[in-house]
Amino acid sequence: MLTIIWHYDVLREREEEFLKAYGPDGSWRSYFNTCEGYQDSEIFRSLEEPHKYAVFDYWDGPEEYEIAVKAEAYKELSKAPPLYEREQMIARVTE
């Protein structure tokens, strides 16, 4: 299993949109649900800085993730106006 950990500094005025887009019924989760090897995602909010979030994405393995991010649907979703000031991949870890 592959876990990808992301950090987001969400734009304060777009926080609701961020949670909607990355939440269980959001556009990103909807896309990932169509991808082979996608398992789930979780969103965590910082206690100290509430506009900062961590997102954990779970995949069967790195190959499945790489296929998903190279797809045209992923590229289209990525063209949406940003909901955050900064996005950073913190780690890709396996069991």
Secondary structure, DSSP 8 states (H G I E B T S, - for coil): -EEEEEEEEE-GGGHHHHHHHHSTTSHHHHHHHTSTTEEEEEEEE-SSSTTEEEEEEEES-HHHHHHHHHSHHHHHHHTS--SEEEEEEEEEEE-
